[in-house]
Amino acid sequence: MKTGKPSHYTARQRVAANLRRVRQARGWSQEALADLAGLHRTYVGSIERGERNVSVDNIERLAQALGLDPADLLKRPA
């Protein structure tokens, strides 16, 4: 079994990791981000866990709420 960071993230995993990292760095709850993006809190949580195949429209809404370009949520995590 491998440990550590995976060498390849799917687009869904990249969005999940980047969304959680930025949200937590700002000290925001999932509920606060969801309110700013006009989405439901449980939906944001499921995106962060990589359970949802999030639409481009919702990536844009989340990015705008965070003050990011949507492409920033698709970048490989550091």
Buried (B, 14 or more C-beta within 10 A) or exposed (E): EEEEEEEEBEEBBBBBBBBBEBBEEEEBEBEBBBBBBEBEBEBBBBBBEBEBEBEEEBBBBBBBBBEBEBEBBBBEEE
